[in-house]
Amino acid sequence: MNCAPLRLAGLLFIFAARLSAAQPYPPHFDGARAEIYKTVGDVKLSLHVFEPADGARTNRPAIVFFFGGGWTNGSPVQFEQHCRHLASRGMVAITADYRVSSRHQVKPTACVADAKSALRWVRANATRLAIDPQRIAAGGGSAGGHLAAAIATLPDFDEPGEDRSVSAKPNALVLFNPALVLAPLEGMDLKEFGDRVPEERMGAAPRRLSPAHHVTRGTPPTIIFHGRADTTVPFATAEAFTRLMVAAGNRCDLVGYDGEQHGFFNYGRPKSRYPDTLAAMDQFLVSLGWIKAQR
């Protein structure tokens, strides 16, 4: 197997610099409502909530998106159009802010803690938000895809003092070229991987942060969109995660795109596959019974 995964963390940090240039921060969204879900010192973290226009005020499915950017930068703007589409389909769609190293001098462990806080806040406020607490998905791209998968799998990194009786685990996952394998994995040629993703950079041993190493029976149903030519987060890592999910008895739909590299799904990117991935995401949510099929 290609050893490109060995460079994963470094390449994610490099890709983050390119991505951030196209994504304004702080974000502003016409027609969305900002809700502060967490305060850390003088940092206030917001969720940007897009409400369905159908007027329904009870038991609605929801999704929380986490932006990519190598845990270094990025903006909730990345998933604005995904949110607008899903709100038009009857879901409460949310794009979340979280701490990153360039703005807050934190490591990925803090990013995971914020993602858990965000999902937990949404579930704790489900009644007020008219959300079904058992139909909350998490989504994201690249490092944001890692965060969505992390809160579905990792047992650690909850924010101290939060009410852990409220689950931070999503009920479904929608992942775009996610970082899922952060440490050596049986059956993969990752001999030096642990040396290339240092604990000092990640804030914890990479294995503790690696979703693939924590797949169990009951990991939520998942769809993964991944470019087969991705050299930042290689397609083989998504294949490995999918095999582990299926072996554990979980649903995992891997949708590969020939010739596509990292970030191929982003709205507004030249020759973007945004329309294709949006349609497949929609069909996945229909298959779960969360939204109705379009006529």
C-alpha positions as CSV (number, residue, x, y, z in Angstrom):
1,M,0.0,0.0,0.0
2,N,1.1,3.6,-0.6
3,C,2.7,5.1,2.5
4,A,1.1,8.6,1.9
5,P,-0.8,8.3,5.2
6,L,2.5,8.7,7.0
7,R,2.4,12.4,6.1
8,L,-1.3,12.9,7.1
9,A,-1.0,15.4,9.9
10,G,1.6,17.5,8.2
11,L,-0.4,17.6,5.0
12,L,-3.6,18.5,6.8
13,F,-1.8,21.5,8.3
14,I,-0.5,22.6,4.9
15,F,-3.9,22.1,3.2
16,A,-5.5,24.2,6.0
17,A,-3.6,27.3,5.0
18,R,-5.0,27.1,1.5
19,L,-8.5,26.4,2.7
20,S,-8.6,29.3,5.1
21,A,-7.9,31.9,2.4
22,A,-11.3,31.2,0.9
23,Q,-13.3,31.1,4.1
24,P,-14.0,34.4,6.0
25,Y,-13.8,34.5,9.7
26,P,-15.6,35.4,11.9
27,P,-18.5,34.2,9.9
28,H,-21.8,35.9,9.2
29,F,-24.9,34.2,7.8
30,D,-28.0,35.9,6.5
31,G,-31.1,34.1,7.9
32,A,-29.2,32.1,10.5
33,R,-29.3,32.4,14.3
34,A,-26.1,32.3,16.4
35,E,-26.3,30.5,19.7
36,I,-23.3,30.4,22.2
37,Y,-22.8,26.8,23.2
38,K,-19.6,27.2,25.2
39,T,-17.4,29.7,26.9
40,V,-13.7,29.0,27.6
41,G,-12.0,32.0,29.3
42,D,-12.8,35.0,27.1
43,V,-13.6,32.8,24.1
44,K,-17.3,32.4,23.2
45,L,-18.0,29.6,20.7
46,S,-21.2,29.7,18.6
47,L,-23.4,27.4,16.7
48,H,-25.1,29.0,13.6
49,V,-28.6,27.5,13.3
50,F,-30.5,27.3,10.0
51,E,-34.2,26.7,10.7
52,P,-36.5,24.9,8.2
53,A,-39.0,27.2,6.5
54,D,-41.9,24.7,6.8
55,G,-42.9,26.0,10.2
56,A,-42.8,22.6,11.9
57,R,-41.9,23.1,15.6
58,T,-41.5,19.6,16.9
59,N,-39.4,16.5,16.7
60,R,-37.2,17.6,13.7
61,P,-34.0,15.9,12.7
62,A,-30.8,17.9,13.0
63,I,-27.2,17.9,11.8
64,V,-24.1,19.7,13.2
65,F,-21.2,20.4,10.7
66,F,-17.6,20.9,11.7
67,F,-15.3,22.8,9.3
68,G,-12.0,21.5,8.0
69,G,-8.6,23.2,8.3
70,G,-6.2,20.8,9.8
71,W,-7.3,21.7,13.4
72,T,-5.4,24.9,12.6
73,N,-7.9,27.4,11.0
74,G,-11.0,27.4,8.8
75,S,-14.5,28.7,9.2
76,P,-18.1,27.6,9.7
77,V,-18.7,29.2,6.3
78,Q,-17.5,26.0,4.7
79,F,-20.8,24.2,5.3
80,E,-23.2,27.2,4.9
81,Q,-24.6,25.8,1.6
82,H,-25.0,22.3,3.0
83,C,-27.0,23.8,5.9
84,R,-29.2,25.9,3.6
85,H,-30.0,22.8,1.6
86,L,-30.8,20.6,4.6
87,A,-32.9,23.4,6.2
88,S,-34.9,23.5,3.0
89,R,-35.5,19.7,3.4
90,G,-36.9,20.1,6.9
91,M,-33.8,19.6,9.1
92,V,-32.4,21.9,11.7
93,A,-28.9,22.5,10.1
94,I,-26.1,23.8,12.2
95,T,-22.5,24.9,11.4
96,A,-20.3,25.0,14.4
97,D,-17.4,27.1,15.4
98,Y,-14.6,25.5,17.6
99,R,-11.2,26.5,18.8
100,V,-8.2,26.0,16.4
101,S,-4.5,26.4,16.9
102,S,-4.0,29.6,14.8
103,R,-6.6,31.6,16.7
104,H,-6.6,29.9,20.2
105,Q,-3.3,28.1,20.5
106,V,-4.9,24.8,21.2
107,K,-4.2,21.2,20.0
108,P,-6.6,18.7,18.4
109,T,-7.6,17.4,21.8
110,A,-9.3,20.7,22.5
111,C,-11.0,20.6,19.1
112,V,-12.5,17.2,20.0
113,A,-13.7,18.5,23.4
114,D,-15.4,21.5,21.7
115,A,-17.1,19.2,19.2
116,K,-18.4,17.0,22.0
117,S,-19.6,20.1,23.8
118,A,-21.4,21.3,20.7
119,L,-23.3,18.0,20.1
120,R,-24.1,17.8,23.9
121,W,-25.5,21.3,23.9
122,V,-27.7,20.6,20.9
123,R,-29.1,17.5,22.6
124,A,-29.6,19.2,25.9
125,N,-31.5,22.0,24.2
126,A,-33.4,19.7,21.9
127,T,-36.8,20.6,23.3
128,R,-36.3,24.4,22.8
129,L,-34.8,23.8,19.3
130,A,-37.7,21.5,18.4
131,I,-35.2,18.7,17.6
132,D,-35.6,15.0,18.0
133,P,-32.7,14.2,20.4
134,Q,-32.4,10.7,18.9
135,R,-31.9,12.1,15.3
136,I,-28.9,14.4,15.5
137,A,-26.2,13.8,12.9
138,A,-22.6,15.1,12.9
139,G,-20.9,16.0,9.7
140,G,-17.6,17.6,8.6
141,G,-14.8,17.7,6.1
142,S,-11.1,16.7,6.6
143,A,-10.2,17.7,10.2
144,G,-13.9,18.5,10.7
145,G,-14.7,15.0,9.5
146,H,-12.3,13.7,12.0
147,L,-14.1,15.6,14.8
148,A,-17.5,14.3,13.7
149,A,-16.2,10.7,13.7
150,A,-14.3,11.3,16.9
151,I,-17.4,12.3,18.9
152,A,-19.1,9.2,17.6
153,T,-16.2,6.8,18.7
154,L,-13.7,8.3,21.2
155,P,-14.4,7.6,24.9
156,D,-12.2,10.5,26.1
157,F,-11.8,14.3,25.8
158,D,-15.1,15.4,27.3
159,E,-14.9,19.0,28.6
160,P,-14.5,18.8,32.4
161,G,-17.6,19.8,34.3
162,E,-20.1,19.0,31.6
163,D,-23.2,16.9,32.3
164,R,-22.1,13.5,30.8
165,S,-25.5,12.1,31.4
166,V,-26.3,14.0,28.1
167,S,-24.7,12.0,25.3
168,A,-22.3,13.7,22.9
169,K,-22.6,10.8,20.5
170,P,-24.4,11.6,17.2
171,N,-27.0,9.3,15.7
172,A,-25.5,9.4,12.1
173,L,-22.3,10.6,10.4
174,V,-21.8,12.5,7.1
175,L,-18.1,12.7,6.4
176,F,-16.2,14.4,3.6
177,N,-12.5,13.2,3.1
178,P,-12.2,12.7,6.9
179,A,-9.1,12.0,8.8
180,L,-10.0,8.6,10.3
181,V,-6.7,6.8,10.8
182,L,-4.2,8.6,13.0
183,A,-2.0,5.7,14.2
184,P,-0.7,2.4,12.9
185,L,-3.5,0.0,12.0
186,E,-3.3,-3.7,11.6
187,G,-3.3,-4.6,7.9
188,M,-2.1,-1.2,6.7
189,D,1.5,-0.3,5.8
190,L,2.0,2.4,8.4
191,K,5.2,1.4,10.0
192,E,6.4,4.9,10.9
193,F,3.0,6.5,11.3
194,G,3.3,7.0,15.0
195,D,6.6,9.0,14.5
196,R,5.0,11.2,11.8
197,V,2.0,12.2,13.9
198,P,3.7,13.2,17.1
199,E,1.9,13.3,20.4
200,E,3.2,16.8,21.1
201,R,1.4,18.1,18.0
202,M,-1.9,16.3,18.7
203,G,-2.1,16.8,22.4
204,A,-2.4,13.1,23.1
205,A,-1.2,9.8,21.8
206,P,-2.4,9.6,18.2
207,R,-4.1,6.3,18.8
208,R,-6.4,7.9,21.4
209,L,-7.5,10.4,18.8
210,S,-7.9,7.9,15.9
211,P,-11.6,7.1,15.1
212,A,-10.6,3.9,13.3
213,H,-9.1,2.5,16.5
214,H,-12.4,3.0,18.4
215,V,-15.0,1.5,16.1
216,T,-17.4,-0.7,18.0
217,R,-20.8,-2.3,17.4
218,G,-23.2,0.6,17.6
219,T,-21.1,3.2,15.9
220,P,-23.7,5.3,14.1
221,P,-24.6,4.7,10.4
222,T,-22.1,6.6,8.3
223,I,-21.6,7.9,4.8
224,I,-18.1,8.9,3.6
225,F,-17.3,10.9,0.5
226,H,-13.7,10.6,-0.5
227,G,-11.6,11.3,-3.6
228,R,-9.6,8.3,-4.8
229,A,-6.7,10.6,-5.8
230,D,-6.6,12.3,-2.4
231,T,-2.9,12.6,-1.4
232,T,-3.7,14.5,1.9
233,V,-5.9,11.9,3.4
234,P,-5.5,8.8,1.3
235,F,-8.6,6.9,0.1
236,A,-7.1,3.7,1.7
237,T,-7.8,5.2,5.2
238,A,-11.5,5.5,4.4
239,E,-11.5,2.0,3.0
240,A,-9.9,0.7,6.3
241,F,-12.5,2.5,8.4
242,T,-15.3,1.1,6.3
243,R,-14.0,-2.4,6.7
244,L,-13.8,-2.0,10.5
245,M,-17.4,-0.6,10.6
246,V,-18.8,-3.4,8.5
247,A,-16.9,-6.0,10.5
248,A,-18.5,-4.6,13.7
249,G,-22.0,-4.8,12.2
250,N,-22.4,-1.2,11.4
251,R,-23.6,0.6,8.3
252,C,-20.9,2.5,6.4
253,D,-21.4,3.7,2.8
254,L,-18.1,4.7,1.2
255,V,-18.6,6.8,-2.0
256,G,-15.3,7.1,-3.9
257,Y,-14.7,9.7,-6.7
258,D,-12.2,8.8,-9.4
259,G,-9.5,11.4,-10.0
260,E,-10.6,13.7,-7.2
261,Q,-8.3,15.1,-4.6
262,H,-8.7,16.7,-1.2
263,G,-11.6,19.2,-0.8
264,F,-13.2,18.1,-4.0
265,F,-16.7,18.5,-2.5
266,N,-16.5,22.1,-1.4
267,Y,-19.1,24.5,-2.6
268,G,-17.7,27.1,-5.1
269,R,-14.6,25.2,-5.9
270,P,-13.8,25.0,-9.6
271,K,-15.2,21.8,-11.0
272,S,-16.6,21.0,-7.5
273,R,-18.4,17.7,-7.0
274,Y,-20.6,19.6,-4.5
275,P,-23.9,18.8,-6.4
276,D,-23.1,15.1,-6.6
277,T,-22.1,14.8,-2.9
278,L,-25.1,16.9,-1.8
279,A,-27.5,14.6,-3.7
280,A,-25.9,11.5,-2.2
281,M,-26.0,13.0,1.3
282,D,-29.7,13.8,0.8
283,Q,-30.4,10.2,-0.3
284,F,-28.5,8.8,2.7
285,L,-30.7,10.9,5.1
286,V,-33.8,9.7,3.2
287,S,-32.6,6.1,3.7
288,L,-32.5,6.7,7.5
289,G,-36.1,8.0,7.4
290,W,-35.0,11.4,8.5
291,I,-36.3,13.4,5.5
292,K,-38.7,12.5,2.7
293,A,-37.6,11.6,-0.8
294,Q,-37.7,14.4,-3.3
295,R,-40.3,14.0,-6.1
